[in-house]
Amino acid sequence: MAMRDTMNNSLFILAGLLLAVSATAGDLQASIPGGVFESVLPPAEGMKQATIAAFHLDRIPVTNADFARFVQSQPKWRRDQIPRVFADDQYLSHWKTAMEPGTPIERQPVTRVSWFAASAYCEARGARLPTWHEWEYVAAASESKADARSDDAWRQRILQWYSTSARGVLPDVGATPPNLYGVRDLHGVVWEWVDDHSGMLVSGDNRQQGDPDTMRFCGSGAITMEQKENYTTLMRIAMLSSLQANYTTATMGFRCATDAQGRP
């Protein structure tokens, strides 16, 4: 009987993950059209515009309940089993148990997850983490504009979040209005991992780019940040570039992306 119950539980978890994969191109993710975008982080020296291919992005961040189904199906990502090389000792430390977050936080975005764990979750869904340029491209949209970065009122609204304390209780996902693409919670909820965070070594001064001390970050090279008026975006870049892939924080979550063809 015990073996049958275990098999039934495993099948239930697997069915939940398969359901999430089947929803990738539907309710779970928004379709993002491709375009040319003037990034805060130029893609190369002398190049200010990044070309974004069409892709799909989760409408909301991954929740604690979502991530719980993942660790239940892949126990090696439990907090009591994961090697420290893949996550620090604060990994999922706010959960009630190693497998259950607890009812009060199930709909909150999952935090205290490392880049490695976030990547593994997305891979299990047949997806991936978005790149920085993909994330920045979608996050630049307001409710009515594809690129609202020149809108003073929109920038001020986002800045208000960065000026508030991060010590409060996180909101449930989906509470913020959807932007033009139907994506929520890109601002005002949590920071978010991106796939290429380790290549985001940045410097506000070109003279610093040869400084070996900058290698305390994970990036492969320093580049100058543009559009300094978009202060909140630069803060996010500074945060991401300062983290190692096994770090976790109480305000770092993630969401998944897929290519327009449906392949990670």
Backbone as CSV, one residue per row, in Angstrom:
resi,resn,N_x,N_y,N_z,CA_x,CA_y,CA_z,C_x,C_y,C_z
1,MET,0.828,-1.216,0.000,0.000,0.000,0.000,0.855,1.256,0.000
2,ALA,1.921,1.249,0.827,2.795,2.422,0.904,3.457,2.687,-0.439
3,MET,3.888,1.586,-1.106,4.526,1.741,-2.417,3.545,2.304,-3.427
4,ARG,2.293,1.855,-3.381,1.276,2.362,-4.298,1.024,3.839,-4.062
5,ASP,0.962,4.267,-2.785,0.762,5.682,-2.475,1.916,6.523,-2.986
6,THR,3.151,6.007,-2.834,4.317,6.738,-3.330,4.258,6.911,-4.837
7,MET,3.875,5.829,-5.538,3.756,5.899,-6.998,2.674,6.885,-7.407
8,ASN,1.561,6.877,-6.700,0.477,7.802,-7.024,0.902,9.251,-6.818
9,ASN,1.632,9.505,-5.727,2.119,10.861,-5.468,3.080,11.308,-6.553
10,SER,3.970,10.404,-6.988,4.933,10.737,-8.038,4.220,11.042,-9.347
11,LEU,3.207,10.246,-9.666,2.444,10.489,-10.887,1.697,11.810,-10.824
12,PHE,1.190,12.159,-9.638,0.481,13.428,-9.465,1.420,14.607,-9.697
13,ILE,2.628,14.528,-9.131,3.612,15.595,-9.304,4.019,15.710,-10.763
14,LEU,4.280,14.552,-11.421,4.653,14.558,-12.827,3.559,15.156,-13.688
15,ALA,2.312,14.824,-13.382,1.194,15.383,-14.148,1.137,16.893,-14.012
16,GLY,1.429,17.393,-12.807,1.441,18.845,-12.603,2.503,19.535,-13.421
17,LEU,3.703,18.918,-13.497,4.776,19.509,-14.296,4.443,19.462,-15.778
18,LEU,3.846,18.347,-16.234,3.458,18.248,-17.635,2.390,19.270,-17.978
19,LEU,1.482,19.527,-17.045,0.445,20.537,-17.266,1.073,21.912,-17.420
20,ALA,2.109,22.196,-16.613,2.788,23.485,-16.730,3.456,23.634,-18.078
21,VAL,4.082,22.544,-18.568,4.728,22.591,-19.876,3.706,22.815,-20.973
22,SER,2.553,22.133,-20.890,1.527,22.279,-21.924,0.948,23.677,-21.956
23,ALA,1.064,24.411,-20.837,0.515,25.761,-20.780,1.511,26.822,-21.226
24,THR,2.729,26.384,-21.603,3.793,27.339,-21.897,3.385,28.378,-22.923
25,ALA,2.741,27.947,-23.998,2.382,28.893,-25.047,0.989,29.474,-24.840
26,GLY,0.372,29.172,-23.723,-0.973,29.642,-23.469,-1.039,30.612,-22.323
27,ASP,-1.821,30.265,-21.280,-2.054,31.182,-20.178,-0.800,31.479,-19.375
28,LEU,0.114,30.523,-19.288,1.288,30.696,-18.444,2.231,31.763,-18.960
29,GLN,2.390,31.851,-20.268,3.359,32.772,-20.855,2.707,33.731,-21.840
30,ALA,3.300,34.907,-21.929,2.871,35.911,-22.897,3.787,35.849,-24.112
31,SER,3.241,36.086,-25.284,4.028,36.129,-26.515,4.626,37.523,-26.679
32,ILE,5.933,37.577,-26.786,6.634,38.853,-26.904,7.161,39.003,-28.329
33,PRO,6.725,40.024,-29.073,7.224,40.204,-30.437,8.679,40.658,-30.416
34,GLY,9.419,40.278,-31.411,10.804,40.725,-31.509,10.891,42.202,-31.861
35,GLY,12.087,42.745,-31.754,12.284,44.148,-32.093,13.720,44.580,-31.843
36,VAL,13.993,45.819,-32.192,15.298,46.433,-31.949,15.144,47.368,-30.770
37,PHE,16.073,47.294,-29.840,15.904,47.939,-28.541,17.207,48.593,-28.109
38,GLU,17.134,49.867,-27.686,18.320,50.557,-27.190,18.502,50.218,-25.716
39,SER,19.428,49.313,-25.456,19.603,48.770,-24.127,20.451,49.671,-23.241
40,VAL,20.192,49.589,-21.922,21.049,50.245,-20.947,22.447,49.630,-20.988
41,LEU,22.510,48.338,-21.286,23.784,47.644,-21.459,23.982,47.375,-22.947
42,PRO,24.793,48.174,-23.639,25.001,47.945,-25.072,25.513,46.528,-25.311
43,PRO,25.039,45.864,-26.377,25.451,44.481,-26.628,26.916,44.332,-27.014
44,ALA,27.531,45.400,-27.508,28.946,45.353,-27.887,29.468,46.781,-27.952
45,GLU,30.772,46.920,-27.927,31.375,48.246,-28.000,30.991,48.924,-29.308
46,GLY,30.541,50.158,-29.206,30.130,50.901,-30.388,28.746,50.541,-30.887
47,MET,28.042,49.669,-30.191,26.697,49.242,-30.592,25.733,49.522,-29.444
48,LYS,24.704,50.323,-29.671,23.758,50.683,-28.617,22.466,49.881,-28.675
49,GLN,22.151,49.332,-29.835,20.874,48.650,-29.986,21.044,47.132,-29.934
50,ALA,20.157,46.495,-29.212,20.108,45.036,-29.148,18.935,44.548,-29.989
51,THR,19.132,43.481,-30.715,18.069,42.876,-31.508,17.470,41.721,-30.715
52,ILE,16.174,41.804,-30.458,15.473,40.804,-29.658,14.610,39.950,-30.574
53,ALA,14.855,38.643,-30.585,14.001,37.729,-31.345,12.700,37.493,-30.570
54,ALA,11.648,37.181,-31.276,10.370,36.884,-30.623,10.550,35.720,-29.644
55,PHE,9.886,35.810,-28.503,9.982,34.758,-27.496,8.742,34.781,-26.618
56,HIS,8.662,33.852,-25.668,7.573,33.805,-24.698,8.150,34.022,-23.300
57,LEU,7.402,34.713,-22.454,7.852,34.998,-21.092,6.713,34.759,-20.113
58,ASP,7.036,34.158,-18.968,6.018,33.944,-17.939,5.320,35.249,-17.589
59,ARG,4.023,35.184,-17.453,3.251,36.378,-17.119,3.500,36.845,-15.686
60,ILE,3.841,35.919,-14.798,4.102,36.244,-13.391,5.346,35.478,-12.944
61,PRO,5.978,35.907,-11.861,7.119,35.143,-11.344,6.701,33.759,-10.862
62,VAL,7.656,32.854,-10.801,7.435,31.515,-10.261,7.108,31.638,-8.776
63,THR,6.097,30.925,-8.322,5.653,31.008,-6.929,6.301,29.917,-6.074
64,ASN,6.143,30.065,-4.770,6.604,29.024,-3.854,5.901,27.700,-4.136
65,ALA,4.617,27.748,-4.429,3.872,26.518,-4.733,4.405,25.852,-5.995
66,ASP,4.707,26.652,-7.021,5.294,26.111,-8.248,6.614,25.408,-7.945
67,PHE,7.456,26.088,-7.182,8.786,25.547,-6.916,8.714,24.325,-6.007
68,ALA,7.716,24.273,-5.139,7.538,23.112,-4.278,7.258,21.860,-5.112
69,ARG,6.436,21.995,-6.149,6.175,20.843,-7.022,7.459,20.375,-7.696
70,PHE,8.318,21.323,-8.024,9.595,20.979,-8.649,10.493,20.195,-7.695
71,VAL,10.666,20.675,-6.464,11.564,19.979,-5.536,10.979,18.634,-5.103
72,GLN,9.669,18.522,-5.119,9.058,17.238,-4.808,9.332,16.216,-5.905
73,SER,9.423,16.681,-7.132,9.691,15.772,-8.251,11.187,15.531,-8.440
74,GLN,12.015,16.472,-7.973,13.463,16.341,-8.097,14.093,16.635,-6.732
75,PRO,14.113,15.658,-5.845,14.559,15.876,-4.459,15.982,16.396,-4.323
76,LYS,16.817,16.248,-5.344,18.189,16.749,-5.237,18.234,18.265,-5.092
77,TRP,17.106,18.947,-5.370,17.034,20.392,-5.219,16.377,20.809,-3.909
78,ARG,16.132,19.852,-3.007,15.652,20.192,-1.672,16.750,20.916,-0.894
79,ARG,16.372,21.729,0.056,17.361,22.494,0.820,18.249,21.606,1.680
80,ASP,17.749,20.408,2.048,18.543,19.517,2.887,19.376,18.529,2.079
81,GLN,19.341,18.654,0.748,20.103,17.741,-0.093,21.006,18.450,-1.097
82,ILE,20.723,19.692,-1.400,21.475,20.390,-2.432,22.905,20.674,-1.972
83,PRO,23.914,20.408,-2.803,25.294,20.747,-2.445,25.478,22.265,-2.387
84,ARG,26.341,22.722,-1.504,26.576,24.152,-1.328,27.134,24.816,-2.583
85,VAL,27.740,24.031,-3.461,28.251,24.612,-4.695,27.109,25.134,-5.560
86,PHE,25.888,24.590,-5.374,24.728,25.006,-6.162,23.822,25.993,-5.432
87,ALA,23.976,26.140,-4.134,23.160,27.095,-3.375,23.796,27.306,-2.008
88,ASP,23.713,28.528,-1.509,24.282,28.817,-0.193,23.371,28.291,0.916
89,ASP,23.774,28.536,2.161,23.041,27.924,3.278,21.708,28.595,3.586
90,GLN,21.352,29.661,2.860,20.047,30.299,3.036,19.016,29.850,2.003
91,TYR,19.400,28.918,1.165,18.524,28.402,0.114,17.215,27.846,0.708
92,LEU,16.091,28.448,0.307,14.750,28.040,0.758,14.637,27.960,2.279
93,SER,15.423,28.755,2.981,15.425,28.704,4.446,14.132,29.220,5.059
94,HIS,13.322,29.933,4.293,12.065,30.471,4.817,10.908,29.486,4.691
95,TRP,11.125,28.328,4.060,10.053,27.346,3.902,9.786,26.636,5.224
96,LYS,8.571,26.178,5.376,8.170,25.459,6.584,8.948,24.163,6.744
97,THR,9.078,23.400,5.646,9.876,22.177,5.625,10.700,22.163,4.348
98,ALA,11.495,21.125,4.183,12.332,21.012,2.989,11.517,20.820,1.716
99,MET,10.250,20.425,1.861,9.420,20.161,0.689,8.168,21.016,0.610
100,GLU,7.839,21.731,1.661,6.603,22.511,1.686,6.883,23.940,2.155
101,PRO,6.447,24.930,1.396,6.669,26.320,1.811,5.754,26.770,2.941
102,GLY,4.606,26.142,3.072,3.616,26.603,4.037,2.551,27.423,3.339
103,THR,1.320,27.252,3.760,0.182,27.885,3.078,0.270,29.401,2.948
104,PRO,0.723,30.134,3.966,0.685,31.602,3.847,1.511,32.175,2.688
105,ILE,2.532,31.455,2.248,3.413,32.025,1.218,3.329,31.298,-0.120
106,GLU,2.377,30.400,-0.271,2.321,29.607,-1.499,2.196,30.469,-2.749
107,ARG,1.437,31.555,-2.679,1.211,32.402,-3.860,2.198,33.562,-3.958
108,GLN,3.104,33.633,-3.028,4.161,34.636,-3.128,5.242,34.150,-4.087
109,PRO,5.980,35.079,-4.706,7.074,34.631,-5.573,8.121,33.884,-4.764
110,VAL,8.629,32.793,-5.310,9.673,32.063,-4.610,10.943,32.916,-4.588
111,THR,11.580,32.975,-3.442,12.850,33.680,-3.291,13.816,32.743,-2.565
112,ARG,14.990,33.261,-2.257,16.059,32.435,-1.687,16.318,31.206,-2.552
113,VAL,16.344,31.443,-3.863,16.718,30.412,-4.830,17.951,30.900,-5.589
114,SER,18.876,30.006,-5.824,20.090,30.342,-6.552,19.824,30.358,-8.057
115,TRP,20.792,30.894,-8.793,20.702,30.859,-10.257,20.662,29.418,-10.742
116,PHE,21.454,28.558,-10.122,21.475,27.154,-10.525,20.096,26.522,-10.360
117,ALA,19.447,26.774,-9.222,18.140,26.186,-8.955,17.081,26.753,-9.895
118,ALA,17.130,28.068,-10.131,16.178,28.692,-11.048,16.329,28.128,-12.455
119,SER,17.568,27.952,-12.901,17.819,27.395,-14.232,17.305,25.970,-14.334
120,ALA,17.519,25.185,-13.271,17.062,23.794,-13.278,15.540,23.713,-13.335
121,TYR,14.860,24.603,-12.599,13.397,24.632,-12.634,12.904,24.904,-14.050
122,CYS,13.460,25.935,-14.671,13.020,26.282,-16.026,13.306,25.142,-17.002
123,GLU,14.467,24.523,-16.864,14.812,23.404,-17.743,13.822,22.258,-17.584
124,ALA,13.386,21.995,-16.348,12.411,20.937,-16.110,11.085,21.234,-16.798
125,ARG,10.816,22.499,-17.047,9.605,22.907,-17.747,9.800,22.986,-19.254
126,GLY,10.996,22.641,-19.735,11.280,22.793,-21.156,11.501,24.239,-21.529
127,ALA,11.975,25.032,-20.572,12.153,26.466,-20.768,13.567,26.863,-20.339
128,ARG,13.781,28.146,-20.117,15.074,28.684,-19.707,14.828,30.001,-19.000
129,LEU,15.857,30.525,-18.359,15.762,31.882,-17.838,15.855,32.870,-18.996
130,PRO,15.188,34.012,-18.913,15.346,35.018,-19.969,16.738,35.623,-19.924
131,THR,17.213,36.096,-21.054,18.462,36.863,-21.063,18.198,38.255,-20.489
132,TRP,19.283,38.967,-20.157,19.094,40.332,-19.655,18.376,41.200,-20.673
133,HIS,18.781,41.155,-21.940,18.164,42.028,-22.935,16.689,41.691,-23.134
134,GLU,16.327,40.411,-23.055,14.908,40.042,-23.139,14.144,40.616,-21.957
135,TRP,14.688,40.441,-20.750,14.013,40.938,-19.559,13.883,42.461,-19.615
136,GLU,14.950,43.143,-19.967,14.938,44.607,-20.026,13.938,45.103,-21.066
137,TYR,13.883,44.425,-22.193,12.977,44.783,-23.289,11.522,44.761,-22.824
138,VAL,11.126,43.693,-22.131,9.747,43.572,-21.662,9.487,44.510,-20.488
139,ALA,10.483,44.679,-19.617,10.314,45.521,-18.434,10.240,47.000,-18.765
140,ALA,10.622,47.378,-19.976,10.544,48.785,-20.385,9.124,49.193,-20.765
141,ALA,8.222,48.237,-20.877,6.852,48.524,-21.312,5.975,48.936,-20.130
142,SER,5.162,49.935,-20.365,4.118,50.304,-19.397,2.822,49.626,-19.820
143,GLU,1.717,50.043,-19.222,0.429,49.463,-19.598,0.019,49.828,-21.025
144,SER,0.581,50.902,-21.561,0.136,51.378,-22.876,1.257,51.614,-23.880
145,LYS,2.508,51.580,-23.441,3.637,51.857,-24.334,4.628,50.712,-24.309
146,ALA,5.156,50.378,-25.494,6.182,49.341,-25.573,7.475,49.796,-24.917
147,ASP,7.763,51.089,-24.984,8.963,51.630,-24.337,8.564,52.909,-23.607
148,ALA,8.403,52.802,-22.297,7.940,53.940,-21.485,9.082,54.595,-20.711
149,ARG,10.317,54.291,-21.065,11.438,54.764,-20.263,11.610,56.280,-20.271
150,SER,11.039,56.951,-21.254,11.105,58.414,-21.286,9.927,59.064,-20.566
151,ASP,9.034,58.244,-20.020,7.853,58.729,-19.303,8.234,58.998,-17.842
152,ASP,8.289,60.264,-17.462,8.737,60.631,-16.114,7.846,60.030,-15.039
153,ALA,6.534,60.022,-15.262,5.602,59.495,-14.262,5.813,57.990,-14.070
154,TRP,6.034,57.274,-15.156,6.269,55.825,-15.074,7.570,55.541,-14.336
155,ARG,8.610,56.291,-14.659,9.902,56.079,-13.980,9.800,56.372,-12.497
156,GLN,9.048,57.419,-12.137,8.916,57.786,-10.730,8.155,56.718,-9.952
157,ARG,7.160,56.115,-10.587,6.387,55.051,-9.931,7.274,53.855,-9.605
158,ILE,8.154,53.515,-10.535,9.068,52.399,-10.302,10.090,52.762,-9.232
159,LEU,10.573,53.990,-9.267,11.572,54.432,-8.301,11.040,54.357,-6.876
160,GLN,9.758,54.560,-6.703,9.162,54.507,-5.363,9.346,53.137,-4.731
161,TRP,9.291,52.072,-5.547,9.492,50.737,-5.001,10.917,50.572,-4.477
162,TYR,11.885,51.055,-5.257,13.277,50.909,-4.860,13.602,51.731,-3.612
163,SER,12.785,52.722,-3.316,13.046,53.562,-2.153,12.373,53.031,-0.891
164,THR,11.591,51.961,-1.018,10.913,51.381,0.154,11.737,50.233,0.721
165,SER,11.487,49.889,1.954,12.220,48.814,2.618,11.838,47.459,2.045
166,ALA,12.836,46.569,1.962,12.593,45.213,1.480,12.264,44.255,2.614
167,ARG,12.024,44.793,3.821,11.789,43.947,4.981,10.337,43.492,5.112
168,GLY,9.437,44.067,4.328,8.035,43.720,4.454,7.704,42.370,3.836
169,VAL,6.456,41.950,4.021,5.983,40.688,3.450,5.804,40.856,1.943
170,LEU,6.250,39.889,1.186,6.094,39.958,-0.261,4.623,39.796,-0.642
171,PRO,4.185,40.501,-1.676,2.792,40.334,-2.119,2.624,39.041,-2.890
172,ASP,1.388,38.587,-3.017,1.105,37.469,-3.918,1.388,37.907,-5.352
173,VAL,1.745,36.969,-6.204,2.032,37.305,-7.589,0.759,37.765,-8.306
174,GLY,0.950,38.568,-9.333,-0.165,39.002,-10.159,-0.917,40.209,-9.663
175,ALA,-0.396,40.877,-8.609,-1.125,42.007,-8.028,-0.919,43.298,-8.811
176,THR,0.178,43.412,-9.545,0.423,44.633,-10.301,-0.295,44.575,-11.649
177,PRO,-0.606,45.725,-12.252,-1.292,45.722,-13.546,-0.404,45.104,-14.631
178,PRO,-1.012,44.411,-15.602,-0.217,43.862,-16.711,0.317,44.985,-17.595
179,ASN,1.512,44.792,-18.123,2.022,45.786,-19.059,1.450,45.517,-20.451
180,LEU,1.963,46.192,-21.442,1.429,46.106,-22.802,1.397,44.672,-23.323
181,TYR,2.326,43.849,-22.857,2.421,42.469,-23.330,1.619,41.486,-22.471
182,GLY,1.043,41.980,-21.387,0.315,41.093,-20.489,1.181,40.467,-19.416
183,VAL,2.352,41.044,-19.168,3.285,40.530,-18.167,3.180,41.391,-16.910
184,ARG,3.141,40.759,-15.740,2.974,41.448,-14.466,4.219,41.301,-13.579
185,ASP,4.304,42.180,-12.616,5.256,42.062,-11.496,6.712,42.197,-11.894
186,LEU,6.998,42.807,-13.033,8.387,43.038,-13.409,9.034,44.103,-12.528
187,HIS,8.213,44.954,-11.965,8.681,45.987,-11.036,7.810,45.931,-9.782
188,GLY,8.406,46.248,-8.663,7.631,46.403,-7.442,7.400,45.151,-6.640
189,VAL,8.011,44.024,-7.039,7.771,42.780,-6.306,9.098,42.164,-5.857
190,VAL,9.877,41.631,-6.798,11.178,41.034,-6.478,12.186,41.377,-7.576
191,TRP,13.467,41.224,-7.253,14.501,41.174,-8.284,14.336,39.835,-9.002
192,GLU,14.930,39.696,-10.193,14.768,38.443,-10.921,16.075,38.012,-11.579
193,TRP,16.381,36.719,-11.454,17.540,36.152,-12.130,17.367,36.236,-13.642
194,VAL,18.472,36.421,-14.345,18.483,36.283,-15.800,19.561,35.277,-16.170
195,ASP,19.450,34.713,-17.351,20.344,33.629,-17.750,21.802,34.066,-17.794
196,ASP,22.063,35.263,-18.289,23.432,35.723,-18.516,23.915,36.693,-17.450
197,HIS,23.438,36.548,-16.218,23.819,37.493,-15.164,25.327,37.525,-14.954
198,SER,26.016,36.403,-15.185,27.455,36.343,-14.921,28.271,37.116,-15.949
199,GLY,27.643,37.530,-17.054,28.344,38.329,-18.052,28.047,39.803,-17.947
200,MET,27.429,40.224,-16.842,26.963,41.606,-16.719,27.902,42.481,-15.897
201,LEU,29.199,42.195,-15.940,30.153,43.031,-15.231,30.125,44.419,-15.843
202,VAL,29.854,45.441,-15.032,29.657,46.782,-15.559,30.525,47.781,-14.833
203,SER,30.743,48.910,-15.501,31.512,49.989,-14.911,30.966,51.303,-15.419
204,GLY,30.854,52.269,-14.553,30.394,53.586,-14.955,31.513,54.432,-15.523
205,ASP,32.738,53.909,-15.539,33.895,54.676,-15.975,34.769,53.766,-16.828
206,ASN,34.977,54.134,-18.085,35.774,53.309,-18.966,37.177,53.058,-18.426
207,ARG,37.683,53.981,-17.623,39.035,53.835,-17.112,39.144,52.671,-16.146
208,GLN,38.020,52.194,-15.631,38.028,51.098,-14.674,38.024,49.737,-15.353
209,GLN,37.883,49.706,-16.671,37.646,48.431,-17.317,38.873,47.527,-17.336
210,GLY,40.034,48.078,-17.053,41.216,47.244,-16.967,41.591,46.903,-15.539
211,ASP,40.770,47.288,-14.601,41.055,47.096,-13.184,40.821,45.643,-12.792
212,PRO,41.868,44.903,-12.384,41.667,43.486,-12.038,40.760,43.286,-10.837
213,ASP,40.561,44.329,-9.996,39.684,44.181,-8.836,38.247,43.928,-9.251
214,THR,37.878,44.335,-10.470,36.494,44.128,-10.906,36.187,42.647,-11.080
215,MET,37.205,41.797,-11.145,36.957,40.381,-11.314,36.411,39.714,-10.056
216,ARG,36.217,40.505,-8.981,35.511,39.941,-7.822,34.072,39.633,-8.180
217,PHE,33.579,40.233,-9.278,32.280,39.859,-9.817,32.471,38.702,-10.788
218,CYS,31.359,38.162,-11.289,31.433,36.956,-12.115,31.551,37.253,-13.597
219,GLY,31.380,38.501,-13.995,31.284,38.817,-15.410,32.571,38.615,-16.166
220,SER,32.454,38.456,-17.487,33.606,38.202,-18.325,34.258,39.486,-18.822
221,GLY,33.596,40.616,-18.670,34.190,41.865,-19.112,33.320,43.031,-18.739
222,ALA,33.919,44.209,-18.589,33.177,45.386,-18.163,32.760,46.212,-19.361
223,ILE,31.574,46.781,-19.289,31.104,47.698,-20.303,30.438,48.878,-19.633
224,THR,30.399,49.980,-20.339,29.852,51.197,-19.777,28.334,51.186,-19.841
225,MET,27.696,51.590,-18.767,26.243,51.662,-18.731,25.766,52.960,-19.372
226,GLU,24.768,52.869,-20.210,24.166,54.020,-20.872,22.870,54.394,-20.135
227,GLN,22.250,55.505,-20.580,20.942,55.934,-20.087,20.916,56.017,-18.561
228,LYS,21.805,56.813,-18.008,21.927,56.886,-16.554,20.676,57.458,-15.885
229,GLU,19.768,58.026,-16.684,18.515,58.513,-16.094,17.617,57.351,-15.676
230,ASN,17.827,56.175,-16.252,17.060,54.997,-15.852,17.756,54.336,-14.661
231,TYR,17.726,55.053,-13.562,18.486,54.674,-12.376,18.079,53.309,-11.832
232,THR,16.785,53.025,-11.849,16.327,51.770,-11.261,16.835,50.562,-12.055
233,THR,16.921,50.695,-13.370,17.455,49.604,-14.179,18.925,49.392,-13.875
234,LEU,19.650,50.479,-13.687,21.064,50.361,-13.360,21.261,49.719,-11.988
235,MET,20.363,50.016,-11.043,20.429,49.369,-9.734,20.257,47.855,-9.871
236,ARG,19.338,47.455,-10.716,19.083,46.026,-10.914,20.308,45.347,-11.520
237,ILE,20.944,46.013,-12.479,22.149,45.457,-13.094,23.253,45.322,-12.064
238,ALA,23.422,46.338,-11.237,24.447,46.279,-10.199,24.192,45.120,-9.245
239,MET,22.931,44.897,-8.906,22.572,43.791,-8.021,22.932,42.453,-8.661
240,LEU,22.502,42.251,-9.901,22.743,40.987,-10.580,24.229,40.719,-10.785
241,SER,24.970,41.751,-11.146,26.378,41.552,-11.446,27.207,41.281,-10.206
242,SER,26.651,41.553,-9.022,27.394,41.339,-7.787,27.168,39.953,-7.190
243,LEU,26.269,39.174,-7.790,25.900,37.877,-7.221,26.627,36.728,-7.909
244,GLN,27.055,35.773,-7.117,27.525,34.517,-7.670,26.325,33.591,-7.878
245,ALA,26.505,32.598,-8.727,25.376,31.768,-9.150,24.775,30.935,-8.028
246,ASN,25.517,30.716,-6.944,24.963,29.933,-5.838,24.401,30.801,-4.720
247,TYR,24.420,32.132,-4.897,23.887,33.030,-3.876,22.363,33.001,-3.874
248,THR,21.789,33.237,-2.700,20.343,33.419,-2.592,20.079,34.664,-1.759
249,THR,18.967,35.342,-2.029,18.565,36.480,-1.211,17.060,36.422,-0.987
250,ALA,16.588,37.177,-0.004,15.172,37.181,0.349,14.316,37.923,-0.663
251,THR,14.945,38.595,-1.639,14.173,39.367,-2.615,14.509,38.989,-4.054
252,MET,15.203,37.883,-4.267,15.571,37.462,-5.626,14.729,36.276,-6.055
253,GLY,13.892,36.486,-7.074,13.071,35.424,-7.630,13.420,35.199,-9.086
254,PHE,12.464,34.692,-9.858,12.732,34.469,-11.282,11.444,34.113,-12.002
255,ARG,11.519,34.132,-13.316,10.468,33.624,-14.192,11.166,32.969,-15.387
256,CYS,10.420,32.201,-16.170,11.009,31.438,-17.261,10.613,32.012,-18.629
257,ALA,11.421,31.670,-19.609,11.180,32.099,-20.994,11.338,30.898,-21.909
258,THR,10.741,30.989,-23.096,10.987,30.014,-24.158,11.120,30.764,-25.473
259,ASP,11.837,30.158,-26.408,11.924,30.739,-27.745,10.553,30.689,-28.413
260,ALA,10.390,31.477,-29.432,9.100,31.502,-30.119,8.770,30.148,-30.732
261,GLN,9.805,29.354,-31.059,9.568,28.024,-31.595,9.254,27.018,-30.511
262,GLY,9.332,27.464,-29.232,9.004,26.574,-28.127,10.167,25.792,-27.588
263,ARG,11.394,26.066,-28.093,12.575,25.357,-27.619,13.407,26.279,-26.754
264,PRO,13.973,25.756,-25.635,14.802,26.589,-24.752,16.117,26.913,-25.411
